[in-house]
């Protein structure tokens, strides 16, 4: 779809020809604004790159359309995002970012990640003939780092710090080397919001959607999709969105509960995919979450580990701790018996 960009910090506007995901005036985060409502073209089928995403030339990769399966718990369904090519929901955003990088003529992308996003960006960059430079925290999963370097030919810089530090390094590298800055920015948000569209097509009448939260790009994207569908009248009542953080890294949960701004929190969780001390889209997501009467939940390391084992025994699939945080949260929620809840299982890269 045709679109423009607007800075969420200073309000500056840009055309679709603008070749960055951050504001050139204040370095703020940009958001995509469509010329028309994408969901008005939604026909009840699954997502289509041409209809729901920023206009570009997209390769026909086999991703998305992941299964929604019933769990062994009454009223719960699981959205299996680990069925994507690199085994996580990150692929949905990576194909958009890499398509835009190629459209703009970049030969290299720079990205900060806790693991899954780097794996995904490097995968699609290689398919498109673009170099990838990855900045990853020193405590990231070693197996993920090995695969990113050896399988996808990406350059890796280990950062002595967490994701927030890595993000700053990627930002500076992109400016210095004139690389496309990929990661948790506006084009990724647009790709990841398609999960909401799929769920609404797969389970009409869903009442709750539970989403693991790291940088809150997925949560904010799904909330945006929810607003799009409500505004166009495609759905009469949006499901309640519930964000989930690890107890040992829960800056958004604390801000939501106290109704105060997000404060940086040093990640101490083993759920590396959601180990983000200051979520990029955190304040945006909280504002949208409150407006739509959603909520935040936190889960313990023990609860995630138990759910990881249970998920393997019940489904024969390995999921990472962050991936099953949504299912662990469901056990803590006291939803009505009539509820139809979907837990998004975000990834399986252990």
For each residue, the residues with C-beta under 8 A, 3 or more apart:
1: 34 35 36 38 51 52 53 54 55
2: 16 34 35 36 55
3: 16 32 33 34 35 54 55
4: 13 14 15 16 32 33 35
5: 13 14 15 16 18 30 31 32 33 186
6: 11 12 13 14 30 31 33
7: 10 11 12 13 14 23 25 26 28 29 30 31
8: 28 29 30 31 284
9: 23 26 28 29
10: 7 23 25 26 28
11: 6 7
12: 6 7 23 24 25 26 28
13: 4 5 6 7
14: 4 5 6 7 18 23 24 30
15: 4 5 18
16: 2 3 4 5 54 55
17:
18: 5 14 15 24
19: 104 105 106 180
20: 24 30 180 181
21: 29 30 97 181 182 185 186 187
22: 27 28 29 30 171 181 185
23: 7 9 10 12 14 26 27 28 29 30
24: 12 14 18 20
25: 7 10 12 28
26: 7 9 10 12 23
27: 22 23 171
28: 7 8 9 10 12 22 23 25
29: 7 8 9 21 22 23 185 186 280 281 284
30: 5 6 7 8 14 20 21 22 23 185 186
31: 5 6 7 8 186 189
32: 3 4 5 54 186 187 189 190
33: 3 4 5 6
34: 1 2 3 37 38
35: 1 2 3 4
36: 1 2 40
37: 34 40 228 231 232
38: 1 34 41 42 51 52 228
39: 42 52 197 225 228 229 231 232 234
40: 36 37 232 234
41: 38 51 52
42: 38 39 45 51 52 197 229 232 234
43:
44: 201
45: 42 48 201
46: 64 65 197 198 201
47: 51 52 64 65 194 197 198
48: 45 51 52
49: 52 53 58 95
50: 53 58
51: 1 38 41 42 47 48
52: 1 38 39 41 42 47 48 49 194 197
53: 1 49 50 56 58 96 190 191 194
54: 1 3 16 32 96 100 187 190
55: 1 2 3 16
56: 53 96 99 100 103
57: 99 102 103
58: 49 50 53 95 96 99
59: 95 99 127 128
60:
61: 85 91 95 124 127
62: 85
63: 84 85 91 92 95
64: 46 47 84 91 92 194 198
65: 46 47 198
66: 79 80 81 83 84 198
67: 79 80 83
68: 77 78 79 80 198 199 202 203 342
69: 77 78 80 315
70: 76 77 78
71: 76 77 78 314 327 343
72: 314
73: 76 330
74: 337
75: 335 337 338 339 340 341
76: 70 71 73 327 330 341 342 343
77: 68 69 70 71 203 206 340 341 342 343
78: 68 69 70 71 315 327 342 343 345
79: 66 67 68 195 198 199 342 343 344 345
80: 66 67 68 69 83 317 345
81: 66 84 88 89 195 323 344 345 346 347
82: 87 88 317 319 323 345 346 347 348
83: 66 67 80 87
84: 63 64 66 81 87 88 89 90 91 92
85: 61 62 63 91 123
86: 90 91 116 119 120 123 349
87: 82 83 84 347 348 349
88: 81 82 84 91 116 119 120 273 323 346 347 348 349
89: 81 84 92 192 195 218 344 346 347
90: 84 86 93 94 116 117 119 120 121 188 192 347
91: 61 63 64 84 85 86 88 94 95 120 123 124
92: 63 64 84 89 95 96 191 192 194 195
93: 90 96 97 117 120 187 188 189 190 191 192 217
94: 90 91 97 98 117 120 121 123 124 182 188 191
95: 49 58 59 61 63 91 92 98 99 124 191
96: 53 54 56 58 92 93 99 100 187 188 190 191
97: 21 93 94 100 101 109 121 180 182 183 185 187 188 191
98: 94 95 101 102 109 121 124 125 127 128 130 182
99: 56 57 58 59 95 96 102 103 128
100: 54 56 96 97 103 104 180 187
101: 97 98 104 106 109 125 128 130 180 182
102: 57 98 99 105 106 128 130
103: 56 57 99 100
104: 19 100 101 180
105: 19 102
106: 19 101 102 109 130 178 179 180
107: 130 131
108: 130 131 132 133 177 179 180
109: 97 98 101 106 121 125 130 131 132 133 179 180 181 182
110: 132 133 134 135 170 171 173 174 177 179 180 181 182
111: 117 118 121 132 133 134 135 170 181 182 183
112: 134 135 136 159 163 166 167 168 169 170 171 183
113: 116 117 118 119 121 134 135 136 140 163 166 183
114: 117 136 137 140 163 214 272 273 274 275 276
115: 118 119 136 140 141 144 145 272 273 349
116: 86 88 90 113 119 120 144 273 346 347 349
117: 90 93 94 111 113 114 120 121 183 184 188
118: 111 113 115 121 122 132 134 136 144 148 154
119: 86 88 90 113 115 116 122 123 144 147 148 152 349
120: 86 88 90 91 93 94 116 117 123 124
121: 90 94 97 98 109 111 113 117 118 124 125 132 134 154 182 183
122: 118 119 125 126 132 134 148 152 153 154
123: 85 86 91 94 119 120 126 127 152
124: 61 91 94 95 98 120 121 127 128
125: 98 101 109 121 122 128 130 131 132 152 154
126: 122 123 129 130 132 152 153 154
127: 59 61 98 123 124
128: 59 98 99 101 102 124 125
129: 126
130: 98 101 102 106 107 108 109 125 126
131: 107 108 109 125 154 155
132: 108 109 110 111 118 121 122 125 126 152 153 154 155
133: 108 109 110 111 154 155 157 170 173 177 179
134: 110 111 112 113 118 121 122 148 154 155 156 157
135: 110 111 112 113 157 159 166 167 169 170 173
136: 112 113 114 115 118 140 145 148 156 157 158 159 166
137: 114 140 158 159 161 162 163 165 166 275
138: 158 159 160 161
139: 162 272 275
140: 113 114 115 136 137 144 145 272
141: 115 144 145 272 349 350
142: 145 146
143: 146 147 350
144: 115 116 118 119 140 141 147 148 349
145: 115 136 140 141 142 148 149 156 158
146: 142 143 149 150
147: 119 143 144 150 151 152
148: 118 119 122 134 136 144 145 151 152 154 156
149: 145 146 152 153 154 155 156
150: 146 147 153
151: 147 148
152: 119 122 123 125 126 132 147 148 149
153: 122 126 132 149 150
154: 118 121 122 125 126 131 132 133 134 148 149
155: 131 132 133 134 149
156: 134 136 145 148 149
157: 133 134 135 136 169 173
158: 136 137 138 145
159: 112 135 136 137 138 165 166 169
160: 138 165
161: 137 138 164 165 166
162: 137 139 165 166 266 267 275 276 277
163: 112 113 114 137 166 167 214 215 267 275 276 277
164: 161 167 168 264 276 277 278
165: 137 159 160 161 162 168 169
166: 112 113 135 136 137 159 161 162 163 169 170
167: 112 135 163 164 170 171 183 184 280
168: 112 164 165 171 172
169: 112 135 157 159 165 166 172 173
170: 110 111 112 133 135 166 167 173 174 181 183
171: 22 27 110 112 167 168 174 175 181
172: 168 169 175 176
173: 110 133 135 157 169 170 176 177 179
174: 110 170 171 177 178 179 180 181
175: 171 172 178
176: 172 173
177: 108 110 133 173 174
178: 106 174 175
179: 106 108 109 110 133 173 174
180: 19 20 97 100 101 104 106 108 109 110 174
181: 20 21 22 109 110 111 170 171 174 185
182: 21 94 97 98 101 109 110 111 121 185 188
183: 97 111 112 113 117 121 167 170 188
184: 117 167 188 189 215 217 280 281
185: 21 22 29 30 97 181 182 188 189 217 280
186: 5 21 29 30 31 32 189 190
187: 21 32 54 93 96 97 100 190 191
188: 90 93 94 96 97 117 182 183 184 185 191 192 217
189: 31 32 93 184 185 186 192 193 217 220 221 224 281
190: 32 53 54 93 96 186 187 193 221
191: 53 92 93 94 95 96 97 187 188 194 221
192: 89 90 92 93 188 189 195 217 218 221 222
193: 189 190 196 197 221 222 224 225
194: 47 52 53 64 92 191 197 198 225
195: 79 81 89 92 192 198 199 218 221 222 344
196: 193 199 200 209 221 222 225 226 229
197: 39 42 46 47 52 193 194 200 201 225 229
198: 46 47 64 65 66 68 79 194 195 201 202
199: 68 79 195 196 202 203 206 209 342
200: 196 197 203 204 206 229 234 235
201: 44 45 46 197 198 204
202: 68 198 199
203: 68 77 199 200 206 340 342
204: 200 201
205: 340
206: 77 199 200 203 209 239 340 341 342
207: 239 240 335 338 339 340 341
208: 239 240 241 242 333 335 339 340 341 342
209: 196 199 206 222 239 240 241 242 341 342 344
210: 242 244 297 326 327 329 330 333 341 342 343 344
211: 218 219 222 241 242 243 244 326 344 346
212: 218 243 244 245 273 274 322 323 325 326 344 346
213: 216 218 219 243 244 245 252 274 279 285 296
214: 114 163 217 273 274 275 276 279 322
215: 163 184 276 279 280 281 282
216: 213 219 220 243 252 279 280 281 282 284 285
217: 93 184 185 188 189 192 214 220 221 280 281
218: 89 192 195 211 212 213 221 222 344 346
219: 211 213 216 222 223 241 243 281 285 289
220: 189 216 217 223 224 281 284 285 288
221: 189 190 191 192 193 195 196 217 218 224 225
222: 192 193 195 196 209 211 218 219 225 226 241
223: 219 220 226 227 241 285 288 289 292 294
224: 189 193 220 221 227 228 288
225: 39 193 194 196 197 221 222 228 229
226: 196 222 223 229 230 235 238 239 241 292
227: 223 224 230 231 238 288 292
228: 37 38 39 224 225 231 232
229: 39 42 196 197 200 225 226 232 234 235 238
230: 226 227 233 234 235 236 237 238
231: 37 39 227 228
232: 37 39 40 42 228 229
233: 230 236
234: 39 40 42 200 229 230
235: 200 226 229 230 238
236: 230 233
237: 230
238: 226 227 229 230 235 241 292
239: 206 207 208 209 226 342
240: 207 208 209 292 293 294 295
241: 208 209 211 219 222 223 226 238 289 292 294
242: 208 209 210 211 294 295 296 297 329 333
243: 211 212 213 216 219 252 253 256 285 289 294 295 296 297
244: 210 211 212 213 296 297 298 299 325 326 328 329
245: 212 213 249 250 251 252 253 274 296 297 298 299 325
246: 249 250 269 271 274 275 298 299 300 301 304 321 322 325
247: 250 269 298 299 300 301
248: 267 268 269 301
249: 245 246 265 266 267 268 269 271 274 275 276 277
250: 245 246 247 253 254 265 296 298
251: 245 254 255 262 263 264 265 276 277 278 279 282
252: 213 216 243 245 255 256 262 279 282 285 286 296
253: 243 245 250 256 257 296 297 298
254: 250 251 257 258 262 263 265
255: 251 252 258 259 260 261 262 263 282 286
256: 243 252 253 259 286 289 290 295 296
257: 253 254 296
258: 254 255
259: 255 256
260: 255 263
261: 255 283
262: 251 252 254 255 278 279 282 283 286
263: 251 254 255 260
264: 164 251 277 278
265: 249 250 251 254 277 278
266: 162 249 277
267: 162 163 248 249 275 276 277
268: 248 249
269: 246 247 248 249 272 274 275 301 321
270: 301 321
271: 246 249 274 275 301 304 320 321 322 325
272: 114 115 139 140 141 269 275 320 321 322
273: 88 114 115 116 212 214 320 321 322 323 346 347 349
274: 114 212 213 214 245 246 249 269 271 322 325
275: 114 137 139 162 163 214 246 249 267 269 271 272
276: 114 162 163 164 214 215 249 251 267 279
277: 162 163 164 249 251 264 265 266 267
278: 164 251 262 264 265 282
279: 213 214 215 216 251 252 262 276 282 285
280: 29 167 184 185 215 216 217
281: 29 184 189 215 216 217 219 220 284 285
282: 215 216 251 252 255 262 278 279 285 286
283: 261 262 286 287
284: 8 29 216 220 281 287 288
285: 213 216 219 220 223 243 252 279 281 282 288 289
286: 252 255 256 262 282 283 289 290
287: 283 284 290 291
288: 220 223 224 227 284 285 291 292 294
289: 219 223 241 243 256 285 286 292 294 295 296
290: 256 286 287 293 294
291: 287 288
292: 223 226 227 238 240 241 288 289
293: 240 290
294: 223 240 241 242 243 288 289 290
295: 240 242 243 256 289
296: 213 242 243 244 245 250 252 253 256 257 289
297: 210 242 243 244 245 253 329 332 333
298: 244 245 246 247 250 253
299: 244 245 246 247 303 304 325 328 329 332
300: 246 247 303 304
301: 246 247 248 269 270 271 304 305 321
302: 305 306
303: 299 300 306 307 328 331 332
304: 246 271 299 300 301 307 308 321 322 324 325 328
305: 301 302 308 309 321
306: 302 303 309 310 328
307: 303 304 310 311 324 325 327 328 331
308: 304 305 311 312 319 320 321 324
309: 305 306 312 313
310: 306 307 313 314 327
311: 307 308 314 315 317 319 324 327 345
312: 308 309 315 316 317 318 319
313: 309 310
314: 71 72 310 311
315: 69 78 311 312
316: 312
317: 80 82 311 312 348
318: 312 348 350
319: 82 308 311 312 323 324 345 347 348 350
320: 271 272 273 308 323 324 347 348 349 350
321: 246 269 270 271 272 273 301 304 305 308 324 325
322: 212 214 246 271 272 273 274 304 325 346 347
323: 81 82 88 212 273 319 320 326 345 346 347 348
324: 304 307 308 311 319 320 321 327 328 345
325: 212 244 245 246 271 274 299 304 307 321 322 328 329
326: 210 211 212 244 323 329 330 343 344 345 346
327: 71 76 78 210 307 310 311 324 330 331 343 345
328: 244 299 303 304 306 307 324 325 331 332
329: 210 242 244 297 299 325 326 332 333 343
330: 73 76 210 326 327 333 335 341 343
331: 303 307 327 328
332: 297 299 303 328 329
333: 208 210 242 297 329 330 341
334:
335: 75 207 208 330 339 341
336: 339
337: 74 75
338: 75 207
339: 75 207 208 335 336
340: 75 77 203 205 206 207 208
341: 75 76 77 206 207 208 209 210 330 333 335
342: 68 76 77 78 79 199 203 206 208 209 210 239
343: 71 76 77 78 79 210 326 327 329 330
344: 79 81 89 195 209 210 211 212 218 326
345: 78 79 80 81 82 311 319 323 324 326 327 348
346: 81 82 88 89 116 211 212 218 273 322 323 326
347: 81 82 87 88 89 90 116 273 319 320 322 323
348: 82 87 88 317 318 319 320 323 345
349: 86 87 88 115 116 119 141 144 273 320
350: 141 143 318 319 320
